[in-house]
Amino acid sequence: MRLDKFLKLSRLIKRRTVANEACDAGRVSLNGKVARASAEVKVGDIIEIQFGNKVTRAKVLLVKDVIRKEEADLMTELL
């Protein structure tokens, strides 16, 4: 699954366009490397998002194309 789509579905970022902009600005890294929006996300990957002084780290636990809002927190584990 694409990184921008995963960020939106997992609710780490609310909108896919915002996820795209964050990736383009170099504020999202995947497994320690700056990632593009088209990067492939797999189970076990570590995603790091920087917004200002705040840094959010999450481990990918589940990759599904369709998920209900109530189950979105099952996709990641915050570190």
All heavy atoms as a GROMACS GRO file, in nm:
protein
  618
    1MET      N    1   0.084  -0.117   0.000
    1MET     CA    2   0.000   0.000   0.000
    1MET      C    3   0.089   0.124   0.000
    1MET      O    4   0.194   0.126   0.064
    1MET     CB    5  -0.089  -0.001   0.124
    1MET     CG    6  -0.176   0.123   0.138
    1MET     SD    7  -0.277   0.125   0.287
    1MET     CE    8  -0.387  -0.008   0.254
    2ARG      N    9   0.045   0.228  -0.069
    2ARG     CA   10   0.119   0.354  -0.073
    2ARG      C   11   0.121   0.418   0.066
    2ARG      O   12   0.027   0.406   0.142
    2ARG     CB   13   0.053   0.450  -0.171
    2ARG     CG   14   0.073   0.416  -0.317
    2ARG     CD   15  -0.008   0.512  -0.404
    2ARG     NE   16   0.023   0.650  -0.376
    2ARG     CZ   17   0.098   0.728  -0.454
    2ARG    NH1   18   0.150   0.680  -0.563
    2ARG    NH2   19   0.121   0.854  -0.422
    3LEU      N   20   0.230   0.488   0.094
    3LEU     CA   21   0.248   0.553   0.224
    3LEU      C   22   0.140   0.657   0.251
    3LEU      O   23   0.082   0.660   0.359
    3LEU     CB   24   0.386   0.617   0.232
    3LEU     CG   25   0.420   0.694   0.359
    3LEU    CD1   26   0.409   0.606   0.481
    3LEU    CD2   27   0.559   0.753   0.348
    4ASP      N   28   0.109   0.741   0.153
    4ASP     CA   29   0.008   0.846   0.175
    4ASP      C   30  -0.130   0.786   0.205
    4ASP      O   31  -0.201   0.832   0.293
    4ASP     CB   32   0.002   0.945   0.059
    4ASP     CG   33  -0.027   0.881  -0.076
    4ASP    OD1   34  -0.017   0.756  -0.086
    4ASP    OD2   35  -0.058   0.955  -0.170
    5LYS      N   36  -0.165   0.679   0.136
    5LYS     CA   37  -0.294   0.613   0.161
    5LYS      C   38  -0.295   0.549   0.299
    5LYS      O   39  -0.394   0.557   0.372
    5LYS     CB   40  -0.322   0.509   0.053
    5LYS     CG   41  -0.456   0.443   0.068
    5LYS     CD   42  -0.486   0.351  -0.047
    5LYS     CE   43  -0.624   0.290  -0.029
    5LYS     NZ   44  -0.658   0.197  -0.137
    6PHE      N   45  -0.184   0.486   0.338
    6PHE     CA   46  -0.176   0.423   0.471
    6PHE      C   47  -0.191   0.526   0.582
    6PHE      O   48  -0.261   0.503   0.679
    6PHE     CB   49  -0.045   0.346   0.487
    6PHE     CG   50  -0.035   0.279   0.621
    6PHE    CD1   51  -0.093   0.156   0.641
    6PHE    CD2   52   0.030   0.341   0.727
    6PHE    CE1   53  -0.088   0.095   0.766
    6PHE    CE2   54   0.036   0.281   0.851
    6PHE     CZ   55  -0.022   0.158   0.870
    7LEU      N   56  -0.124   0.641   0.567
    7LEU     CA   57  -0.132   0.746   0.669
    7LEU      C   58  -0.276   0.793   0.687
    7LEU      O   59  -0.320   0.819   0.798
    7LEU     CB   60  -0.041   0.862   0.632
    7LEU     CG   61   0.109   0.834   0.640
    7LEU    CD1   62   0.187   0.952   0.583
    7LEU    CD2   63   0.152   0.803   0.781
    8LYS      N   64  -0.349   0.802   0.578
    8LYS     CA   65  -0.489   0.846   0.585
    8LYS      C   66  -0.577   0.738   0.648
    8LYS      O   67  -0.655   0.765   0.739
    8LYS     CB   68  -0.540   0.883   0.446
    8LYS     CG   69  -0.676   0.949   0.450
    8LYS     CD   70  -0.775   0.860   0.379
    8LYS     CE   71  -0.911   0.924   0.373
    8LYS     NZ   72  -1.007   0.860   0.459
    9LEU      N   73  -0.563   0.613   0.601
    9LEU     CA   74  -0.648   0.505   0.652
    9LEU      C   75  -0.623   0.476   0.800
    9LEU      O   76  -0.715   0.443   0.874
    9LEU     CB   77  -0.627   0.377   0.571
    9LEU     CG   78  -0.689   0.375   0.432
    9LEU    CD1   79  -0.652   0.246   0.361
    9LEU    CD2   80  -0.840   0.390   0.438
   10SER      N   81  -0.498   0.489   0.843
   10SER     CA   82  -0.465   0.461   0.982
   10SER      C   83  -0.495   0.580   1.073
   10SER      O   84  -0.478   0.572   1.194
   10SER     CB   85  -0.317   0.424   0.994
   10SER     OG   86  -0.236   0.535   0.960
   11ARG      N   87  -0.537   0.690   1.014
   11ARG     CA   88  -0.573   0.813   1.086
   11ARG      C   89  -0.452   0.880   1.152
   11ARG      O   90  -0.469   0.959   1.243
   11ARG     CB   91  -0.682   0.789   1.191
   11ARG     CG   92  -0.812   0.725   1.142
   11ARG     CD   93  -0.883   0.806   1.036
   11ARG     NE   94  -1.020   0.771   1.014
   11ARG     CZ   95  -1.063   0.673   0.935
   11ARG    NH1   96  -0.977   0.596   0.873
   11ARG    NH2   97  -1.191   0.652   0.918
   12LEU      N   98  -0.330   0.847   1.108
   12LEU     CA   99  -0.212   0.920   1.158
   12LEU      C  100  -0.214   1.062   1.103
   12LEU      O  101  -0.171   1.156   1.168
   12LEU     CB  102  -0.084   0.848   1.117
   12LEU     CG  103  -0.057   0.716   1.190
   12LEU    CD1  104   0.064   0.646   1.130
   12LEU    CD2  105  -0.037   0.739   1.338
   13ILE      N  106  -0.264   1.076   0.978
   13ILE     CA  107  -0.287   1.208   0.917
   13ILE      C  108  -0.429   1.204   0.862
   13ILE      O  109  -0.470   1.106   0.800
   13ILE     CB  110  -0.184   1.237   0.805
   13ILE    CG1  111  -0.043   1.245   0.865
   13ILE    CG2  112  -0.218   1.365   0.732
   13ILE    CD1  113   0.067   1.275   0.764
   14LYS      N  114  -0.504   1.312   0.882
   14LYS     CA  115  -0.647   1.311   0.851
   14LYS      C  116  -0.681   1.303   0.703
   14LYS      O  117  -0.778   1.240   0.665
   14LYS     CB  118  -0.715   1.436   0.910
   14LYS     CG  119  -0.706   1.442   1.060
   14LYS     CD  120  -0.796   1.342   1.126
   14LYS     CE  121  -0.799   1.362   1.275
   14LYS     NZ  122  -0.798   1.238   1.350
   15ARG      N  123  -0.603   1.372   0.618
   15ARG     CA  124  -0.635   1.376   0.475
   15ARG      C  125  -0.517   1.330   0.392
   15ARG      O  126  -0.401   1.353   0.425
   15ARG     CB  127  -0.672   1.518   0.433
   15ARG     CG  128  -0.804   1.562   0.488
   15ARG     CD  129  -0.845   1.698   0.432
   15ARG     NE  130  -0.927   1.765   0.532
   15ARG     CZ  131  -0.882   1.852   0.620
   15ARG    NH1  132  -0.756   1.886   0.620
   15ARG    NH2  133  -0.962   1.907   0.707
   16ARG      N  134  -0.547   1.265   0.279
   16ARG     CA  135  -0.442   1.213   0.192
   16ARG      C  136  -0.361   1.327   0.130
   16ARG      O  137  -0.240   1.313   0.111
   16ARG     CB  138  -0.504   1.126   0.083
   16ARG     CG  139  -0.402   1.046   0.006
   16ARG     CD  140  -0.467   0.935  -0.070
   16ARG     NE  141  -0.368   0.864  -0.150
   16ARG     CZ  142  -0.398   0.761  -0.225
   16ARG    NH1  143  -0.521   0.715  -0.230
   16ARG    NH2  144  -0.304   0.701  -0.296
   17THR      N  145  -0.424   1.439   0.100
   17THR     CA  146  -0.349   1.552   0.043
   17THR      C  147  -0.249   1.607   0.144
   17THR      O  148  -0.138   1.644   0.108
   17THR     CB  149  -0.444   1.665  -0.003
   17THR    OG1  150  -0.528   1.703   0.105
   17THR    CG2  151  -0.529   1.620  -0.120
   18VAL      N  152  -0.287   1.610   0.271
   18VAL     CA  153  -0.196   1.655   0.376
   18VAL      C  154  -0.081   1.556   0.390
   18VAL      O  155   0.035   1.595   0.408
   18VAL     CB  156  -0.271   1.673   0.510
   18VAL    CG1  157  -0.175   1.710   0.622
   18VAL    CG2  158  -0.380   1.779   0.497
   19ALA      N  159  -0.110   1.427   0.377
   19ALA     CA  160  -0.006   1.325   0.382
   19ALA      C  161   0.091   1.342   0.266
   19ALA      O  162   0.213   1.331   0.283
   19ALA     CB  163  -0.069   1.185   0.379
   20ASN      N  164   0.038   1.371   0.147
   20ASN     CA  165   0.123   1.396   0.029
   20ASN      C  166   0.214   1.515   0.053
   20ASN      O  167   0.334   1.510   0.022
   20ASN     CB  168   0.037   1.422  -0.094
   20ASN     CG  169   0.010   1.296  -0.172
   20ASN    OD1  170   0.100   1.216  -0.194
   20ASN    ND2  171  -0.114   1.279  -0.212
   21GLU      N  172   0.159   1.624   0.106
   21GLU     CA  173   0.237   1.745   0.130
   21GLU      C  174   0.346   1.720   0.234
   21GLU      O  175   0.458   1.768   0.220
   21GLU     CB  176   0.145   1.859   0.175
   21GLU     CG  177   0.054   1.907   0.065
   21GLU     CD  178  -0.058   1.998   0.116
   21GLU    OE1  179  -0.063   2.026   0.237
   21GLU    OE2  180  -0.141   2.039   0.033
   22ALA      N  181   0.315   1.644   0.339
   22ALA     CA  182   0.414   1.612   0.441
   22ALA      C  183   0.528   1.529   0.383
   22ALA      O  184   0.645   1.552   0.414
   22ALA     CB  185   0.348   1.538   0.558
   23CYS      N  186   0.495   1.434   0.297
   23CYS     CA  187   0.598   1.352   0.232
   23CYS      C  188   0.684   1.437   0.139
   23CYS      O  189   0.807   1.424   0.138
   23CYS     CB  190   0.534   1.238   0.154
   23CYS     SG  191   0.458   1.111   0.259
   24ASP      N  192   0.621   1.524   0.062
   24ASP     CA  193   0.695   1.611  -0.031
   24ASP      C  194   0.789   1.705   0.043
   24ASP      O  195   0.896   1.740  -0.007
   24ASP     CB  196   0.599   1.693  -0.117
   24ASP     CG  197   0.523   1.606  -0.218
   24ASP    OD1  198   0.567   1.492  -0.242
   24ASP    OD2  199   0.421   1.652  -0.271
   25ALA      N  200   0.751   1.747   0.164
   25ALA     CA  201   0.833   1.838   0.244
   25ALA      C  202   0.943   1.764   0.320
   25ALA      O  203   1.023   1.828   0.389
   25ALA     CB  204   0.744   1.916   0.341
   26GLY      N  205   0.946   1.631   0.310
   26GLY     CA  206   1.050   1.554   0.378
   26GLY      C  207   1.026   1.534   0.526
   26GLY      O  208   1.118   1.508   0.601
   27ARG      N  209   0.901   1.545   0.570
   27ARG     CA  210   0.869   1.533   0.713
   27ARG      C  211   0.825   1.392   0.753
   27ARG      O  212   0.794   1.367   0.869
   27ARG     CB  213   0.760   1.633   0.751
   27ARG     CG  214   0.806   1.778   0.737
   27ARG     CD  215   0.710   1.873   0.801
   27ARG     NE  216   0.573   1.849   0.760
   27ARG     CZ  217   0.498   1.935   0.691
   27ARG    NH1  218   0.547   2.052   0.654
   27ARG    NH2  219   0.374   1.907   0.660
   28VAL      N  220   0.823   1.300   0.656
   28VAL     CA  221   0.782   1.162   0.685
   28VAL      C  222   0.898   1.070   0.649
   28VAL      O  223   0.953   1.078   0.540
   28VAL     CB  224   0.657   1.123   0.605
   28VAL    CG1  225   0.616   0.980   0.636
   28VAL    CG2  226   0.542   1.218   0.635
   29SER      N  227   0.935   0.983   0.744
   29SER     CA  228   1.039   0.885   0.714
   29SER      C  229   0.986   0.745   0.737
   29SER      O  230   0.900   0.722   0.823
   29SER     CB  231   1.164   0.910   0.798
   29SER     OG  232   1.135   0.898   0.935
   30LEU      N  233   1.037   0.652   0.658
   30LEU     CA  234   0.997   0.512   0.664
   30LEU      C  235   1.123   0.431   0.690
   30LEU      O  236   1.215   0.433   0.609
   30LEU     CB  237   0.931   0.472   0.531
   30LEU     CG  238   0.868   0.334   0.520
   30LEU    CD1  239   0.752   0.321   0.617
   30LEU    CD2  240   0.820   0.310   0.378
   31ASN      N  241   1.128   0.365   0.805
   31ASN     CA  242   1.245   0.286   0.845
   31ASN      C  243   1.373   0.370   0.846
   31ASN      O  244   1.479   0.324   0.802
   31ASN     CB  245   1.261   0.163   0.756
   31ASN     CG  246   1.144   0.068   0.769
   31ASN    OD1  247   1.089   0.052   0.876
   31ASN    ND2  248   1.104   0.008   0.659
   32GLY      N  249   1.362   0.494   0.893
   32GLY     CA  250   1.480   0.579   0.909
   32GLY      C  251   1.522   0.657   0.787
   32GLY      O  252   1.618   0.733   0.792
   33LYS      N  253   1.452   0.641   0.675
   33LYS     CA  254   1.487   0.714   0.552
   33LYS      C  255   1.369   0.801   0.511
   33LYS      O  256   1.254   0.758   0.519
   33LYS     CB  257   1.519   0.616   0.439
   33LYS     CG  258   1.640   0.530   0.466
   33LYS     CD  259   1.663   0.433   0.354
   33LYS     CE  260   1.776   0.338   0.391
   33LYS     NZ  261   1.772   0.215   0.315
   34VAL      N  262   1.399   0.922   0.463
   34VAL     CA  263   1.293   1.011   0.415
   34VAL      C  264   1.219   0.940   0.302
   34VAL      O  265   1.282   0.884   0.211
   34VAL     CB  266   1.351   1.146   0.367
   34VAL    CG1  267   1.241   1.232   0.306
   34VAL    CG2  268   1.417   1.219   0.483
   35ALA      N  269   1.086   0.939   0.309
   35ALA     CA  270   1.006   0.861   0.215
   35ALA      C  271   0.917   0.948   0.129
   35ALA      O  272   0.870   1.053   0.172
   35ALA     CB  273   0.920   0.761   0.292
   36ARG      N  274   0.897   0.903   0.006
   36ARG     CA  275   0.802   0.968  -0.084
   36ARG      C  276   0.662   0.913  -0.058
   36ARG      O  277   0.647   0.807   0.003
   36ARG     CB  278   0.843   0.942  -0.228
   36ARG     CG  279   0.982   0.994  -0.260
   36ARG     CD  280   1.023   0.964  -0.400
   36ARG     NE  281   0.934   1.036  -0.490
   36ARG     CZ  282   0.936   1.022  -0.622
   36ARG    NH1  283   1.020   0.938  -0.676
   36ARG    NH2  284   0.854   1.090  -0.697
   37ALA      N  285   0.562   0.983  -0.105
   37ALA     CA  286   0.423   0.941  -0.084
   37ALA      C  287   0.395   0.806  -0.150
   37ALA      O  288   0.308   0.731  -0.106
   37ALA     CB  289   0.327   1.047  -0.139
   38SER      N  290   0.470   0.773  -0.254
   38SER     CA  291   0.446   0.649  -0.327
   38SER      C  292   0.522   0.529  -0.269
   38SER      O  293   0.512   0.418  -0.321
   38SER     CB  294   0.488   0.667  -0.473
   38SER     OG  295   0.626   0.699  -0.480
   39ALA      N  296   0.595   0.548  -0.158
   39ALA     CA  297   0.671   0.439  -0.096
   39ALA      C  298   0.576   0.329  -0.051
   39ALA      O  299   0.464   0.355  -0.008
   39ALA     CB  300   0.751   0.491   0.021
   40GLU      N  301   0.621   0.205  -0.062
   40GLU     CA  302   0.539   0.089  -0.025
   40GLU      C  303   0.551   0.062   0.125
   40GLU      O  304   0.661   0.053   0.178
   40GLU     CB  305   0.587  -0.032  -0.105
   40GLU     CG  306   0.488  -0.145  -0.112
   40GLU     CD  307   0.362  -0.114  -0.190
   40GLU    OE1  308   0.364  -0.025  -0.277
   40GLU    OE2  309   0.260  -0.177  -0.162
   41VAL      N  310   0.437   0.047   0.192
   41VAL     CA  311   0.433   0.020   0.336
   41VAL      C  312   0.402  -0.127   0.357
   41VAL      O  313   0.312  -0.183   0.295
   41VAL     CB  314   0.325   0.107   0.406
   41VAL    CG1  315   0.313   0.071   0.552
   41VAL    CG2  316   0.356   0.253   0.388
   42LYS      N  317   0.481  -0.192   0.447
   42LYS     CA  318   0.461  -0.332   0.480
   42LYS      C  319   0.450  -0.347   0.632
   42LYS      O  320   0.492  -0.259   0.706
   42LYS     CB  321   0.579  -0.416   0.430
   42LYS     CG  322   0.601  -0.408   0.280
   42LYS     CD  323   0.723  -0.487   0.236
   42LYS     CE  324   0.855  -0.436   0.285
   42LYS     NZ  325   0.896  -0.303   0.248
   43VAL      N  326   0.398  -0.460   0.676
   43VAL     CA  327   0.387  -0.488   0.820
   43VAL      C  328   0.527  -0.492   0.879
   43VAL      O  329   0.619  -0.549   0.822
   43VAL     CB  330   0.315  -0.623   0.843
   43VAL    CG1  331   0.319  -0.662   0.989
   43VAL    CG2  332   0.171  -0.615   0.794
   44GLY      N  333   0.544  -0.425   0.994
   44GLY     CA  334   0.673  -0.420   1.061
   44GLY      C  335   0.751  -0.293   1.034
   44GLY      O  336   0.849  -0.266   1.102
   45ASP      N  337   0.710  -0.213   0.936
   45ASP     CA  338   0.778  -0.087   0.906
   45ASP      C  339   0.758   0.012   1.019
   45ASP      O  340   0.657   0.008   1.090
   45ASP     CB  341   0.726  -0.025   0.776
   45ASP     CG  342   0.774  -0.098   0.651
   45ASP    OD1  343   0.867  -0.181   0.663
   45ASP    OD2  344   0.719  -0.072   0.543
   46ILE      N  345   0.855   0.103   1.035
   46ILE     CA  346   0.846   0.211   1.134
   46ILE      C  347   0.828   0.342   1.058
   46ILE      O  348   0.910   0.377   0.972
   46ILE     CB  349   0.974   0.219   1.221
   46ILE    CG1  350   1.001   0.086   1.290
   46ILE    CG2  351   0.962   0.334   1.322
   46ILE    CD1  352   0.900   0.046   1.393
   47ILE      N  353   0.721   0.414   1.090
   47ILE     CA  354   0.692   0.542   1.026
   47ILE      C  355   0.716   0.653   1.128
   47ILE      O  356   0.673   0.641   1.244
   47ILE     CB  357   0.545   0.548   0.978
   47ILE    CG1  358   0.520   0.439   0.874
   47ILE    CG2  359   0.511   0.685   0.922
   47ILE    CD1  360   0.375   0.426   0.833
   48GLU      N  361   0.784   0.758   1.087
   48GLU     CA  362   0.811   0.873   1.174
   48GLU      C  363   0.761   0.998   1.103
   48GLU      O  364   0.797   1.024   0.989
   48GLU     CB  365   0.960   0.883   1.202
   48GLU     CG  366   0.994   0.980   1.311
   48GLU     CD  367   1.141   0.969   1.351
   48GLU    OE1  368   1.183   0.860   1.392
   48GLU    OE2  369   1.211   1.070   1.339
   49ILE      N  370   0.675   1.075   1.172
   49ILE     CA  371   0.617   1.197   1.115
   49ILE      C  372   0.657   1.315   1.202
   49ILE      O  373   0.639   1.311   1.324
   49ILE     CB  374   0.462   1.187   1.110
   49ILE    CG1  375   0.419   1.059   1.040
   49ILE    CG2  376   0.404   1.309   1.040
   49ILE    CD1  377   0.273   1.026   1.060
   50GLN      N  378   0.707   1.422   1.139
   50GLN     CA  379   0.747   1.542   1.212
   50GLN      C  380   0.654   1.656   1.176
   50GLN      O  381   0.640   1.692   1.060
   50GLN     CB  382   0.890   1.582   1.175
   50GLN     CG  383   0.992   1.479   1.212
   50GLN     CD  384   1.130   1.513   1.162
   50GLN    OE1  385   1.146   1.594   1.072
   50GLN    NE2  386   1.231   1.453   1.222
   51PHE      N  387   0.589   1.713   1.279
   51PHE     CA  388   0.507   1.832   1.263
   51PHE      C  389   0.556   1.934   1.365
   51PHE      O  390   0.530   1.920   1.484
   51PHE     CB  391   0.358   1.803   1.285
   51PHE     CG  392   0.290   1.746   1.164
   51PHE    CD1  393   0.233   1.620   1.170
   51PHE    CD2  394   0.284   1.817   1.046
   51PHE    CE1  395   0.170   1.568   1.059
   51PHE    CE2  396   0.221   1.764   0.935
   51PHE     CZ  397   0.164   1.639   0.940
   52GLY      N  398   0.633   2.032   1.319
   52GLY     CA  399   0.690   2.130   1.411
   52GLY      C  400   0.788   2.061   1.503
   52GLY      O  401   0.879   1.992   1.460
   53ASN      N  402   0.768   2.078   1.635
   53ASN     CA  403   0.855   2.014   1.734
   53ASN      C  404   0.808   1.874   1.770
   53ASN      O  405   0.879   1.800   1.837
   53ASN     CB  406   0.862   2.098   1.861
   53ASN     CG  407   0.930   2.231   1.836
   53ASN    OD1  408   1.010   2.245   1.745
   53ASN    ND2  409   0.896   2.330   1.917
   54LYS      N  410   0.688   1.837   1.727
   54LYS     CA  411   0.630   1.708   1.762
   54LYS      C  412   0.674   1.599   1.664
   54LYS      O  413   0.669   1.619   1.543
   54LYS     CB  414   0.478   1.719   1.762
   54LYS     CG  415   0.408   1.593   1.803
   54LYS     CD  416   0.258   1.611   1.799
   54LYS     CE  417   0.190   1.478   1.828
   54LYS     NZ  418   0.050   1.480   1.795
   55VAL      N  419   0.716   1.486   1.717
   55VAL     CA  420   0.754   1.372   1.634
   55VAL      C  421   0.669   1.253   1.676
   55VAL      O  422   0.662   1.218   1.793
   55VAL     CB  423   0.904   1.337   1.649
   55VAL    CG1  424   0.939   1.213   1.570
   55VAL    CG2  425   0.990   1.454   1.608
   56THR      N  426   0.602   1.192   1.579
   56THR     CA  427   0.518   1.075   1.604
   56THR      C  428   0.583   0.954   1.538
   56THR      O  429   0.612   0.957   1.419
   56THR     CB  430   0.377   1.095   1.547
   56THR    OG1  431   0.319   1.213   1.605
   56THR    CG2  432   0.288   0.977   1.577
   57ARG      N  433   0.608   0.850   1.617
   57ARG     CA  434   0.664   0.725   1.564
   57ARG      C  435   0.559   0.616   1.580
   57ARG      O  436   0.497   0.603   1.686
   57ARG     CB  437   0.791   0.685   1.640
   57ARG     CG  438   0.910   0.771   1.609
   57ARG     CD  439   1.029   0.735   1.696
   57ARG     NE  440   1.050   0.593   1.709
   57ARG     CZ  441   1.146   0.524   1.645
   57ARG    NH1  442   1.228   0.588   1.566
   57ARG    NH2  443   1.160   0.395   1.663
   58ALA      N  444   0.543   0.536   1.475
   58ALA     CA  445   0.445   0.428   1.479
   58ALA      C  446   0.497   0.307   1.404
   58ALA      O  447   0.567   0.320   1.304
   58ALA     CB  448   0.313   0.474   1.417
   59LYS      N  449   0.463   0.190   1.456
   59LYS     CA  450   0.499   0.064   1.392
   59LYS      C  451   0.376   0.011   1.320
   59LYS      O  452   0.266   0.011   1.375
   59LYS     CB  453   0.546  -0.038   1.496
   59LYS     CG  454   0.588  -0.170   1.437
   59LYS     CD  455   0.643  -0.262   1.544
   59LYS     CE  456   0.688  -0.392   1.482
   59LYS     NZ  457   0.744  -0.483   1.584
   60VAL      N  458   0.393  -0.033   1.196
   60VAL     CA  459   0.282  -0.085   1.116
   60VAL      C  460   0.251  -0.227   1.161
   60VAL      O  461   0.337  -0.314   1.158
   60VAL     CB  462   0.318  -0.083   0.966
   60VAL    CG1  463   0.205  -0.142   0.883
   60VAL    CG2  464   0.350   0.058   0.921
   61LEU      N  465   0.127  -0.250   1.204
   61LEU     CA  466   0.084  -0.382   1.249
   61LEU      C  467  -0.006  -0.451   1.148
   61LEU      O  468  -0.013  -0.574   1.145
   61LEU     CB  469   0.008  -0.370   1.382
   61LEU     CG  470   0.083  -0.310   1.500
   61LEU    CD1  471  -0.008  -0.300   1.621
   61LEU    CD2  472   0.206  -0.391   1.532
   62LEU      N  473  -0.078  -0.372   1.067
   62LEU     CA  474  -0.179  -0.428   0.977
   62LEU      C  475  -0.190  -0.338   0.855
   62LEU      O  476  -0.190  -0.217   0.867
   62LEU     CB  477  -0.314  -0.433   1.051
   62LEU     CG  478  -0.437  -0.479   0.976
   62LEU    CD1  479  -0.426  -0.628   0.944
   62LEU    CD2  480  -0.561  -0.455   1.060
   63VAL      N  481  -0.200  -0.399   0.737
   63VAL     CA  482  -0.219  -0.324   0.613
   63VAL      C  483  -0.345  -0.376   0.547
   63VAL      O  484  -0.350  -0.491   0.503
   63VAL     CB  485  -0.097  -0.339   0.518
   63VAL    CG1  486  -0.122  -0.267   0.387
   63VAL    CG2  487   0.029  -0.287   0.584
   64LYS      N  488  -0.450  -0.294   0.544
   64LYS     CA  489  -0.577  -0.331   0.480
   64LYS      C  490  -0.624  -0.215   0.393
   64LYS      O  491  -0.608  -0.099   0.430
   64LYS     CB  492  -0.685  -0.359   0.586
   64LYS     CG  493  -0.671  -0.493   0.653
   64LYS     CD  494  -0.777  -0.514   0.759
   64LYS     CE  495  -0.911  -0.545   0.698
   64LYS     NZ  496  -1.012  -0.579   0.801
   65ASP      N  497  -0.682  -0.246   0.278
   65ASP     CA  498  -0.730  -0.142   0.187
   65ASP      C  499  -0.855  -0.074   0.238
   65ASP      O  500  -0.877   0.044   0.211
   65ASP     CB  501  -0.757  -0.200   0.048
   65ASP     CG  502  -0.628  -0.223  -0.029
   65ASP    OD1  503  -0.530  -0.152  -0.002
   65ASP    OD2  504  -0.627  -0.312  -0.116
   66VAL      N  505  -0.938  -0.147   0.309
   66VAL     CA  506  -1.064  -0.092   0.361
   66VAL      C  507  -1.071  -0.123   0.509
   66VAL      O  508  -1.055  -0.238   0.549
   66VAL     CB  509  -1.186  -0.152   0.288
   66VAL    CG1  510  -1.315  -0.096   0.344
   66VAL    CG2  511  -1.177  -0.128   0.139
   67ILE      N  512  -1.095  -0.020   0.589
   67ILE     CA  513  -1.105  -0.041   0.734
   67ILE      C  514  -1.202   0.061   0.792
   67ILE      O  515  -1.210   0.174   0.744
   67ILE     CB  516  -0.966  -0.034   0.801
   67ILE    CG1  517  -0.972  -0.090   0.942
   67ILE    CG2  518  -0.912   0.106   0.799
   67ILE    CD1  519  -0.839  -0.136   0.995
   68ARG      N  520  -1.276   0.019   0.893
   68ARG     CA  521  -1.370   0.110   0.957
   68ARG      C  522  -1.295   0.205   1.049
   68ARG      O  523  -1.189   0.174   1.101
   68ARG     CB  524  -1.474   0.030   1.036
   68ARG     CG  525  -1.564  -0.051   0.944
   68ARG     CD  526  -1.665  -0.138   1.014
   68ARG     NE  527  -1.712  -0.085   1.140
   68ARG     CZ  528  -1.742  -0.161   1.245
   68ARG    NH1  529  -1.725  -0.291   1.240
   68ARG    NH2  530  -1.788  -0.107   1.355
   69LYS      N  531  -1.354   0.322   1.070
   69LYS     CA  532  -1.292   0.425   1.153
   69LYS      C  533  -1.261   0.373   1.293
   69LYS      O  534  -1.156   0.404   1.349
   69LYS     CB  535  -1.385   0.546   1.159
   69LYS     CG  536  -1.334   0.661   1.242
   69LYS     CD  537  -1.420   0.784   1.230
   69LYS     CE  538  -1.563   0.758   1.266
   69LYS     NZ  539  -1.644   0.880   1.271
   70GLU      N  540  -1.349   0.293   1.349
   70GLU     CA  541  -1.331   0.242   1.484
   70GLU      C  542  -1.213   0.145   1.494
   70GLU      O  543  -1.157   0.125   1.601
   70GLU     CB  544  -1.458   0.171   1.532
   70GLU     CG  545  -1.579   0.261   1.543
   70GLU     CD  546  -1.649   0.285   1.410
   70GLU    OE1  547  -1.631   0.203   1.316
   70GLU    OE2  548  -1.718   0.387   1.398
   71GLU      N  549  -1.176   0.082   1.383
   71GLU     CA  550  -1.068  -0.018   1.382
   71GLU      C  551  -0.935   0.039   1.335
   71GLU      O  552  -0.836  -0.033   1.329
   71GLU     CB  553  -1.108  -0.136   1.293
   71GLU     CG  554  -1.234  -0.206   1.340
   71GLU     CD  555  -1.285  -0.306   1.239
   71GLU    OE1  556  -1.243  -0.300   1.122
   71GLU    OE2  557  -1.368  -0.390   1.276
   72ALA      N  558  -0.929   0.167   1.302
   72ALA     CA  559  -0.808   0.227   1.245
   72ALA      C  560  -0.690   0.220   1.341
   72ALA      O  561  -0.575   0.206   1.296
   72ALA     CB  562  -0.835   0.372   1.205
   73ASP      N  563  -0.716   0.225   1.471
   73ASP     CA  564  -0.604   0.222   1.567
   73ASP      C  565  -0.538   0.083   1.573
   73ASP      O  566  -0.429   0.069   1.629
   73ASP     CB  567  -0.651   0.265   1.705
   73ASP     CG  568  -0.761   0.180   1.762
   73ASP    OD1  569  -0.831   0.115   1.683
   73ASP    OD2  570  -0.779   0.178   1.885
   74LEU      N  571  -0.600  -0.019   1.514
   74LEU     CA  572  -0.541  -0.152   1.510
   74LEU      C  573  -0.430  -0.163   1.404
   74LEU      O  574  -0.352  -0.257   1.406
   74LEU     CB  575  -0.648  -0.258   1.481
   74LEU     CG  576  -0.764  -0.267   1.579
   74LEU    CD1  577  -0.868  -0.368   1.530
   74LEU    CD2  578  -0.713  -0.304   1.717
   75MET      N  579  -0.424  -0.064   1.315
   75MET     CA  580  -0.326  -0.068   1.206
   75MET      C  581  -0.186  -0.031   1.253
   75MET      O  582  -0.087  -0.072   1.191
   75MET     CB  583  -0.369   0.026   1.092
   75MET     CG  584  -0.496  -0.018   1.022
   75MET     SD  585  -0.540   0.093   0.888
   75MET     CE  586  -0.427   0.042   0.762
   76THR      N  587  -0.175   0.047   1.361
   76THR     CA  588  -0.044   0.094   1.407
   76THR      C  589  -0.031   0.081   1.558
   76THR      O  590  -0.130   0.074   1.630
   76THR     CB  591  -0.021   0.242   1.370
   76THR    OG1  592  -0.122   0.320   1.430
   76THR    CG2  593  -0.018   0.263   1.220
   77GLU      N  594   0.094   0.081   1.602
   77GLU     CA  595   0.126   0.086   1.744
   77GLU      C  596   0.219   0.207   1.763
   77GLU      O  597   0.325   0.213   1.702
   77GLU     CB  598   0.197  -0.042   1.787
   77GLU     CG  599   0.252  -0.037   1.927
   77GLU     CD  600   0.342  -0.157   1.958
   77GLU    OE1  601   0.359  -0.243   1.870
   77GLU    OE2  602   0.395  -0.160   2.068
   78LEU      N  603   0.176   0.304   1.844
   78LEU     CA  604   0.260   0.422   1.868
   78LEU      C  605   0.378   0.385   1.955
   78LEU      O  606   0.364   0.312   2.052
   78LEU     CB  607   0.177   0.533   1.933
   78LEU     CG  608   0.065   0.593   1.845
   78LEU    CD1  609  -0.011   0.698   1.922
   78LEU    CD2  610   0.122   0.650   1.718
   79LEU      N  611   0.494   0.436   1.918
   79LEU     CA  612   0.617   0.406   1.990
   79LEU      C  613   0.661   0.524   2.074
   79LEU      O  614   0.631   0.635   2.048
   79LEU     CB  615   0.730   0.369   1.892
   79LEU     CG  616   0.698   0.252   1.799
   79LEU    CD1  617   0.809   0.233   1.698
   79LEU    CD2  618   0.678   0.125   1.879
   0.00000   0.00000   0.00000
